């Protein structure tokens, strides 16, 4: 197998899929709380695009356990974003475990990927109307 064959997925576009038991409830949450409108839709699915990356909310009888981050946005100013989302009614997770604690919904995280050129990250998490765990991160230089 040559390198091009091995890297075929690296040339693809990543697109997240999030389950929604009630697609209209999810549409309202993403619109009213997050300020996002679908770029396109089809029966049983809503397509969103954020800075060139797609995600889809799809009608599903299954549900996420909401115990891990399923999708996240990387932002330049996490405090402003968290503050605005709280104003819109988004409830952020508060965590207080050894080595990891949020203050006002935001955690300071040690370490980051060398390719990002950051020494750490600030993060915040919330659940959407369907129980999907979503995150917001800001690299710390």
N, C-alpha and C positions, 0 to 999 in steps of 0.2 A: 504494500500500500504506500503510495507516494504522499508527500506532505500536503498536497492540495486535497487529496481524498480524505486525509485525516482531519483537515481543518474545515470541512464543508459546513459544519454548524457555526463555526466562528464567522463565516461570511453571511450568516443569516441575521435576521432581525428578531430580537427577543420580544415576545408579547405575552404579558401576564394575563391569566384568566382567574377571575374571582367569582365564586358561586353566590347566587342571590336567590333565596327562597321566595322573596317578594320583589320582583324587578321594579315595580313602580315605587315601592317604599325606598329601594336603593337609589333609584333615579332622583327622588326628592332629597335624600340625604346628600348625595354627591353634588347636587345643585345648590341646595340651601345652606348646607354646612361647609362644603369644600369649595363652592363656587365653580364647579366644573359642569359643563354641558356635553352631552354625547356629540361626537363628530359625525357619527353615522349610527344607524340601528337596523336590525332585522328582527324577525319574530324570535323572541327569546333571548335577544342579546343587544347590549349597548356598547359601542366602541368609543373609547376616549383616547385622546392623544395629548401628551404632555412633553413638550420640547423634543419632539421626534420619536418618542417611545409610546407604544400603544398598550392599553390594557382594556380588557373586556369584562363587563359584568354579564353573567349568563344565568338564565333561569335554571335552577337546579333543585332537586328534591333533597340533595345532600347539603351539609353545612360544614363549615370549617370549625375545628375545635377552638380557634382563636388563641392558641397557646404559643404561637410563634409568628414572627413577622412574615407576612405573605408578599408585601410590596412596600416600597418606601420611596420617598422623594428626597433628593439631596438639594438643600437650599443654601442661600448665602447668609441669611439672618434668621436663625431658628427662633430667637426670642420674639421677633416681630410676627413670624408665621404662627407660632403657638398662641400668642396673645390674640391675634385676629381670629383664629379658629375657635378659641375659647369664647370669644365674643359672639360667635355664630352658634354656639351651643355644643361644640365638640368637647367631649370629656376625655382628658388624658389620663393614662395609667400612672399610678404612683407606686413606686417599687422601693423597698427598703430591705435588702438582703446583704449579707456580708460581701463587701467589694463592689456593690452596685446599688446606687441610691439616686432617686430623682428628687429634685427640688423644684417646686412649681411646675412639675410635669417634665422637666428636662434633666437628663443624666449626663455627667461628664464621663467619657469612655477613654481609657488609656489605649494607646496604640492605634495604628491605622495601616493601610496597605502602602508600602513604599512607593508604588506608582502614583499615588495620590499626592505625594509630597506633603503629607500632614503628619503631625505627631500624635494626634488623637481625633476624637469626634464628640460632638454633642448630639444626643438623640432624644426623641420623644415618641411615644406610641399611643394609639387610640384604636378603638374598634368602630367599624362602620355599622350601619343599621342591620347588617346581616351577620355580625359577629366576626368578620374578617379583621385580623390584626394588621394595622397599617403603621408605618413609621415615617419619621422625618429625621434627617440627619444633616449636620453641618460639620465639614472637616475643620479641624483646628490646626493651624500652621505652627 
